[in-house]
Amino acid sequence: MRVATLERGWCAVAHHGDESPGRAVRKAATASLDDPRRMFSLRLTRSEYARLRFQARAKGVTMSRYLVAQGLREPVEQINPEQLREVLGMLRVLCRQIQGEATNINQIAHWANTHRRFPDEAAAIAADLHRQVDQICELRARIGELL
């Protein structure tokens, strides 16, 4: 039996009488048993391998380091669907209210153009519109927190 040392502490073991002297029959780790690191193999297509190698090089790390970093990064936080439905419902109500207010404003503008003066109820409608715009800004901030 012949043992050849390979890179990173691995050995290739070949039996006597093998036709090809460089052919590795079995690999055995030479690292100590106290080493906390573990190894596993991964099968990739050529295109997956090329993509992985490209992404690792772009980050300036080895493929192994890149895979470990990607696999151990924090999970993506999911949006609470119940909160999102609540906020969307509130937005729907506000949109209907604003559409109604827009109709009122058009009627007021038509009346003001006809009579050449501004009606008294216009100030109340403008105040409602300002309040609704504030509510939309609050909802926008809540949506931002969800994302």
N, C-alpha and C positions, 0 to 999 in steps of 0.2 A: 504494500500500500504506500502511496506517495501523498504527501500533504504539501500544498502550496499556499503561502500566505497571500491573501488578497487585500485590497484596500479596506480601511476602517475595521480592522480586527477580525475579519472573516477568513475562513480557510476553505479551500476546495479539496475534497478528498477523492482521489482516483485510485482504482484498484490496479494491481499489476496486470499486464497483458492487455490493457485497453489500447485500441488502435490509435485513438487520438489523444496525445499526451495532455492537451489543454482542456479536455472535456471534464467538466465537473460533474460528479455523480451525486454528491451530497454536500450541503453546506452546513457547517457547524459554527456557532458563535464562540468567539474566544473571549468575549467580555465576561467579567466576573458575575457571579450569581447575585452579588449585592447591588448591581446596577439596576436602578429603578425604572429605566427606560425599557419599553417593549417595542417589538417590531411586528408589522403585519405587511402583507403584500396586497397589491391593488392591480386589477386588470383594467386597462383603458384601451380604447380604440386609438388609432394613430392620430386622429383629429383631436380627441380629448387630451391625449398626451401633449400634443403641440400647443393646444390652447392653455393647458395648465402650465407648461414650461414658459410660455410667453407671459402669462399673468404673474408668475413667480419672479421672472426676471425683471418685469416692469416694477415690481415692488422691491427688487434688490435682495431677494431672499432665495433660499433653496426651495425646491418643490415641496420637500417634507415640511419645512417651516411654514410655507404658505398654506398647505393643507391643514396643519395643526391650528394656525391662526384663524382660518376660515371656519373650521369645525368647532372651535372653542369660543368664538365671539358670542356676545350676548344675543339672546333670541330677540327677534323683532316683536315689539309689544303690539298686541292686537287691539283694535278699537272695540270698545264695548258696544255691541249692536243695539242694545236697549237705549243707551244714551244717545246714540246717533239717530235712532228713530224718533226719540223725543225732540231733539233739536230740529230735525227735518220737519216734523209736524208743526212746530212753532214757526218755522220759516214759511210753511205753506199758508198758515193763518195770516201772517204778516203780509205776505204777497197779495192775498185776497183783499186785505184791508187797504193796502196801498193802491191796488187797482181801483177800488171804490173811491178813494181820495183823489186819484188822478181824474176820474170821471167828474167828481165834484169841482175840481179846479178848472177843468175845461168848461163846465157850465158857468162857473163864476166869471171866467175870462170872457165868455160870450156875453153874459149879462152886463159886465163892466164895459165892454166895448159898445154895447147897444145904448146903455144909459149914461155913459161917460162918468161913472163914479164907482167906487169900490164898495161892495156890500159889507154889512156889519159882521155876518157870520164867517167871512173869509179869515179873520184873525184866529177864530177857534179851529178852523180847518188847518191852517198853517201850524198851529200849536200841536194838533194831532199828528201832523206829518213829521214834525221835528221829533216827537216822542217815538214814533215808529222807526225813524232813522236811527235813533239811539238804541232801540231794541235790536235792530238789525246789527248794529256795531257790537252789541253785547253777545249776540248769537254767533257772530263771526269770530269773536274772541274765544267762545266756548268750543267752536269747531276746531280752532287752532290748537286748543289744549288737548282735544281728542286725538289730533294727528300728531 
